[in-house]
Amino acid sequence: MCESCFLAGAARHHCFVAQGLTLPRHSLLLETRLQRDIEARMRLAATLGEMLWQAYDGYALRPLFGVRSNTLSTAVDADASAVASADVSARHSSVNGIVPLNEHDAFSWITYGDFGQRVKWTAAVLASIEGLQRQERALLLGDNTVAWLVIDHALILRALISVPLQPLLDDARILTVLENTGPAVALVQTRLLSRFCSMLQQLQRRGASDASRSLRTIIAFSTDLDPVRARGEEQRAIAAVLRELRPSDDGNVDVPPLAASIGDASVVSLSWLVEQEQRRQPLQQFESFESVAVRLEPDDIVTLVHTSGSTGVPKGAMMQESLLRAEMRSIRMAPEPAVFFALSPFPLASARSNLLLVLVKGARVALWSSNDVRQPFLRAHTEEW
């Protein structure tokens, strides 16, 4: 029986009293039993989406994904001077479900339950997009962030085929994938929005009509998990695109828009869409899988992964629902509850599989996306973790 408050990463099992997470004191025995029950439910789940749903609800109070507290805009002020003078207790307070486990934790965490709610609302947004049908392709372009993972899971719930791409790919390779896959919707991080829209215009000028016309909606998403700040960032990104690609409209974008049109595609803010959906159905609790999700068939494609194209053009491979579901059902392969680092780019097939596999055991994953300081951080924290 364990009644202790463990430091982050000190215990392999999630037996701790986490500040800000309202976790009651519990025993290792009870936590292990809960895990076994959830694993049994996941084995009985008929589809990949239902397995994810069981993880969100079953492990609701456990921490899932974490980012460094001193780099998370939702946890501390972005102003460097404010960060330097901030009180320790303020830096470790709960903001939008993102909290450190204790005062010694270098990371801030989002729980399975909060992550699942964000996934479900994003899936509801995708369901509201007119004309978007199951098994249509959705391009996903962004850095390793919680927001990226929210969208990836939402695409699975809606039975859409995700086409994730690494931002480090050059424009020519991204254009090649865009032409070959013909996505109906593109979800693009705000810092990459201008670049992506410029590439889309290049595609239109080259006469690749099928690929450019198939793309009907571009959704800009912020990595900030605070909805107010995220909406502002997305608005500014859309305004910047309009100023760059449609300079004649410069006088009309003094107030950053929430939606605009670029060629045949509409560009819209994800946070605004979520807000609109929440206003439309404010009491929506997503109590059942069918309330927002679409069932995947075993032969349905979940994702199209691509190589980097280092030996030529990027080459794609299809990953079916039955393959990913079988991986998640390989309980013996799944790691025990512990802290893991996610260092590889999320679009890689191995990274995607591993990020799904940890959900089976209710583990938590520390995300790392700052390439310039990745190695020094790992050296400094090898013993701590």
N, C-alpha and C positions, 0 to 999 in steps of 0.2 A: 504494500500500500504506500502510495507516494502523496504527500501533502505539501511538497516543496515548490518554491518558485524557482525554476531553473533558468540559468542564463541562456540566451539564444544559442542554439547549437550544442549546448552542453549535454543534453540528453537526446538519444536517438528517437525516443518516442515522444509524442505530443502530450506529455503529462506535466503541465505547468499552469500557473495562474498568470495569465497574460493581462497586463495593464491595459485598460481601455477596450478590451474585447468582451467584457462581462462574462468571462468563463468562470463557472463555479469550481470550487475545489473538487477534484475527482481523483479516483484511483487509477493506477495503471491497468488494473484488472478490468475496470469498467470501460476504459478507453479502448483496450484491446478487443473486448467483446463487441463494442460498437463497430470497430473496424471490420471484424469478421462478418457481422450482419450486413454491412454495406457491401462488402466484397461478394457475399452470396447474392444480394439483389442485383449487383452489376453482372454477375454470371448469368442471371435469369433474364436480363434485359434483352429485348429482341433486336435492337438497333444500336448503332454507335451513339446517336443523339440521346437515347434513353439512358445509356450508361453515363454520359456526361451529366445528365439531369440528376441521376442518383447521387453522383459525387457532390454536386452543388448543394443539394438538400441534406444529404446524410452527414457530410463533414462541414456543415454550415458555419460552425464556430471556429474551425481550425484556420490558421493562417495558410494562405496558398502561395501568392506571388509577392515578392518583396523587391524594393529598390533602395538604394542608399539614401538615408534620411537627409544628408546634406546636399543631395542633388535633386530631390523631389520637390517640384514647385508647389504641390499641394500640402507639403508638410512644413516648409519654411519659406520665408519671404525671399523673393528672387533678388532683392537688393543685397549686395554683398555686405554693406555696412550694417544692415539690419540683421543679417545672419551672424555677423561677428559679435554683435551686442545682445543677441537673443538669449533669454534665459533658458537653461537646460530643460526645465519643465515645459516651457512653451514649445520648444522644438520637438518634444516627445508627446504632444497632445494629439488627440484624435481629430483628423480633418477628413471628412468624406470617406470614412471607413479605412483610412490608411494610417496605421499606427505602428510604432515600435513595440516589441514585446516587453521591454523594460528599459531602464535608463542606460544600460550598457550596450544596447543593440544598435549596431551601425546601420541597420536596415529598417525600413517601414513596410508594413505588410497589409495586404488586402485579404480578407477572409474568403473562404469558398462561397459562403452565402452572399456576400456583397458582390463578388465577382459574378456569381450566377445571375443575380438580379440585373446587373449591367448587360450581361449576355442576352437575357430574355428581352429586355427593352430594345436592344439593338436588333434582335431578331424580329421584334414587332415592327420596327421601322422598315426593315427589309420587306416584310410582308405587306406593308402599306404602299410600296413603290409600284405604281401602275404598270402592268404588263410584265413584271418580273416573274418568270416561271421557274419551277423546280428544275434543276440540272442545267440552268443557264450558267455562264461563266462569270466570275467576279474577280477582277484584278485587285490584288492587295499589295500596296507599296508603302513601306514604312520601316522604321527602326525597331529594334528589340524593346518593346514596351508592353505594359499591361494593356494599353488601348489596342495594340495590334492583336493580342491574344483574345480580347473580348470580341473583336470583329471576326477573327478566325473561327471561334466557337459558334458565333451567331450564324455564320455561313453554313456550318455543319447542321445546326438546328433547322435551317430553312432549306436544306437539301440542295444548296447551290454549290457549284464547283469552284473552289478557290484556286486562283492562280497567283501564288505569292512570289514576289520578286525582291531580290536584294537591292537596296538603294545604291550599292557600290557598283552595280553594272553600269556600263556606259550607255549613252542614248541609243546607239545603233542596236545593241543587244536587246534593250527593252522594247524598241520598236519592232524587232523581229518577233519577239514573243507576242506583242500586241497584234501584229498582223496574223500570226499563226493561230491564235486562240480566239480572237474576235469576242472579247468580253462584252456583256450587256451593261455591266456596272463596274466602276472602278472606285475603290476606296483608297484615298491618297492622303498621307500625312501632310500637314500644313506646310512644313518646310520644303516639301517636294512638289507642291501643287503647281507653282509657276513653271517648273521644269517639265512636269508631266503635260501640262496644257500646251506648252511650246512643242513638245514631241508630237502631240496629237495634231497640231496644225501642220507639222512637217508631213505627217502621214496623209493628211487630206490633200496637201499640195502635190504629193507623189502620186495621187490618184488611186490610193489603196481604199477604194470606196467601201468595200464589204466590211473591212475591219473598222474603219472610222464610223460608218453608219450604224454598225451593230452596237456601239457604245452610246447608250441613251442617257446615263446618269453618272456624274462624277461626285462622289461624296468626300468632302474634306473633313479629316478628323484630327483633333489635337491630342497630344500625349498627356495633357494636363487632365487629371481626373476630377477637378473641380468644374462643375458644369457651367458656371458663370464665366470663369476665365477661359475655359475651352471654347465657348461660343464666341467670345471676343477675339480670340486668336484665329478662329476659323473665318470670322467676318473679315478680319484684316487680310488674311491670305487670299480670300476671294477678291477683295478690293484691289490687292496688288496685281492679281492676274488680269483684271479688267484694265488697269492702268497700263500694263505691259503689252497686252494683246489687242486692246481696243482703245488706243490713246485718244481717239475722237470723243470718247465718252467720259474723259477725265473729269469734266465738270459735274458729272452725275454720280460720282462715287465718293463725295465728301462724307456721306454717312455709309460706313461699310455695309454691304448687302449681306443678306442671309442666303440668297440664291441668285444665280445669274445664268446666262447661256453662253457657251463657247462652241461655235459651229452648230452642229446638230445635237450636242449634248448639253444637259443642264448641270450646273455646278451648285451644290447645296451644302450647308453646314450640318454635320451629323448631330451636334449637340442641340441645334434648333429642331431638327426632325424628332429627336427623342423628347424634347420639351413639348412639341406639338402632340405627339402620341400620348404623353402622360396627361395632357389637358383633355384629350379626347376620351380617355378611359382612365380617370384618376384612381379608381378603386381596383384596377386590374392587379391581381395577385399572382397570376400564372400558377394556379394550383395544380393544373394538370399539364402533361406534356403536349396534349393536343391543342391547348389554348393558344400556343404561339408557334409550335414546331411542326415540321413536315417529316413523315417517316421516310427513311432511306431504305431502298431495296438493296439486297446483297450485291447486285451487279452495278449499282449506282456508283458514279465516280465522286469521290470526296474532294480530291485535289489533283492539280496538275503541277508537278514539281519539275524544275528545269536545272540543267547544269549551268555553270558560269559562262560557257562558250569559249573557254580558253583555247580549245583546239579547233575552233570554227564558230558556227552559230550555236546558240543554246539549244540543247536537246531536251525534250520533255518526256515525262513518264507519268502514266495514270496510276493513282492509288485508289482502289475500290473500297467501298464500305466494309465488305467482308474481310479484307486484309487488315484494316485498322482495328476492326472489332475483335478479330482473332488475336491480334497483338495485345489488346487490353485485357482479353480473357486469359492470357498467359500469366496467371497470378504468380506462379513460381518465379517468373522473370522479373516481376515488379519489385522495386526496391522497398526495403522497410522504411517506415516513417522517419525521415531525416531531413536535413537541409542540403539542398543541391545547388550548384551554380549552373546557370544557363549562359554559356559563353558563345556558342555557335550561332550564326545567323538563323533566325526562325524559319526562313523558307527552305532550308535544307531538310531533306527527307528524314535523316536521322534525328535532327533536333525536334521536328514535329512529333515523331513517334515517341521520343523520350518524354516530351512535355505532356503527352496524353497518358503515358504509362504511369507517371507518378501520381495521377489522380486516383488510381485504383487503391493505393495504400494510404491515401490522404496525406501525402508528403507535402513539403513546401519547397519552393524554388526561388532562389535569389537571382534576379535578372541583372545582367551587366551588359551595357551597350556602348560605353565610352572607350573606344579603341585606343585613344591616346594615353590613357592611364590604366589600362586593363592589367598589364603585367606588373607594374609597381604595386597595385592594390593586391594582387594575388600573392606576391611575395610577402607583403606586410601582414596578410591575414591567414597565411597558411596554417599557423599554429592555432589561431583563434577558432577556425572552423574545423 
